[in-house]
């Protein structure tokens, strides 16, 4: 199973999202072709209601602890409640690799 699919499955189980995107951004970095080392996630879940941004990020990091310890080098986390998501114009862009 791909790392992307594992991340998708874990985030789906942990947060029952109304919207989930798992984007492999490894190709934007200096890694071998077909790498799965850099990801961006967009998770929209009412699980995040009443939680500050740092707490939301910690929950995502906890859900993906194994992947972060074993090969995922970078994780861009974008977490929203459903109402925050509906009010959003666009998801922030991930900056380009500087290396």
C-alpha positions as CSV (number, residue, x, y, z in Angstrom):
1,X,0.0,0.0,0.0
2,X,1.3,3.5,-0.8
3,X,2.2,6.0,1.9
4,X,-0.4,8.3,0.4
5,X,-3.1,5.7,0.8
6,X,-2.0,4.9,4.4
7,X,-2.2,8.6,5.3
8,X,-5.6,8.8,3.7
9,X,-6.9,5.8,5.6
10,X,-5.5,7.0,8.9
11,X,-6.9,10.5,8.6
12,X,-10.3,9.2,7.5
13,X,-10.4,6.9,10.6
14,X,-9.2,9.5,13.0
15,X,-11.3,12.5,11.9
16,X,-14.3,11.3,9.8
17,X,-13.7,14.2,7.5
18,X,-16.3,15.9,5.4
19,X,-13.4,16.7,3.0
20,X,-10.0,15.2,2.8
21,X,-7.1,15.8,0.4
22,X,-3.8,14.1,0.6
23,X,-1.4,15.5,-1.9
24,X,2.0,14.0,-2.6
25,X,4.3,17.0,-3.2
26,X,7.5,15.0,-3.3
27,X,8.0,15.9,-7.0
28,X,8.5,19.5,-5.9
29,X,11.5,18.6,-3.9
30,X,15.0,17.1,-4.5
31,X,14.1,13.5,-4.1
32,X,14.1,10.5,-6.4
33,X,11.2,10.1,-8.8
34,X,8.1,8.4,-7.3
35,X,9.1,9.3,-3.8
36,X,6.6,9.6,-1.0
37,X,8.3,11.9,1.4
38,X,6.6,15.3,1.2
39,X,2.8,15.6,1.7
40,X,0.2,18.2,2.1
41,X,-3.1,17.3,3.8
42,X,-6.3,19.3,3.9
43,X,-8.6,17.9,6.6
44,X,-12.1,19.3,7.1
45,X,-13.8,17.8,10.2
46,X,-16.0,19.0,13.0
47,X,-13.7,17.1,15.3
48,X,-11.7,20.3,15.2
49,X,-14.5,22.5,16.7
50,X,-13.4,24.3,19.9
51,X,-9.8,23.5,19.3
52,X,-7.0,25.9,18.5
53,X,-4.8,25.4,15.5
54,X,-1.9,24.0,17.5
55,X,-4.1,21.3,19.0
56,X,-5.5,20.4,15.6
57,X,-1.9,20.0,14.2
58,X,-0.9,17.9,17.2
59,X,-3.9,15.5,16.5
60,X,-2.8,15.1,12.9
61,X,0.8,14.5,13.9
62,X,-0.3,11.9,16.4
63,X,-2.5,10.1,13.8
64,X,0.5,10.0,11.4
65,X,3.3,9.4,14.0
66,X,4.5,6.2,12.4
67,X,4.7,7.7,8.9
68,X,6.5,10.8,10.2
69,X,9.0,8.6,12.0
70,X,9.5,6.3,9.0
71,X,10.1,8.2,5.8
72,X,7.7,11.1,5.6
73,X,10.1,14.0,5.7
74,X,7.6,16.9,5.5
75,X,3.9,17.4,6.2
76,X,2.0,20.5,5.4
77,X,-1.1,20.5,7.5
78,X,-4.3,22.5,6.7
79,X,-7.1,21.7,9.1
80,X,-10.6,23.3,9.2
81,X,-14.0,22.9,10.7
82,X,-16.8,22.6,8.1
83,X,-17.9,26.3,8.6
84,X,-14.3,27.5,8.3
85,X,-13.9,25.5,5.1
86,X,-17.1,27.0,3.6
87,X,-15.9,30.5,4.4
88,X,-12.4,29.9,2.9
89,X,-11.5,31.3,-0.5
90,X,-8.6,29.0,-1.1
91,X,-6.2,26.6,0.7
92,X,-2.8,28.2,1.3
93,X,-0.2,27.2,-1.2
94,X,2.8,25.2,0.0
95,X,6.1,27.2,-0.6
96,X,8.5,25.9,-3.1
97,X,11.5,23.9,-2.0
98,X,14.6,26.0,-1.4
99,X,17.0,23.1,-1.3
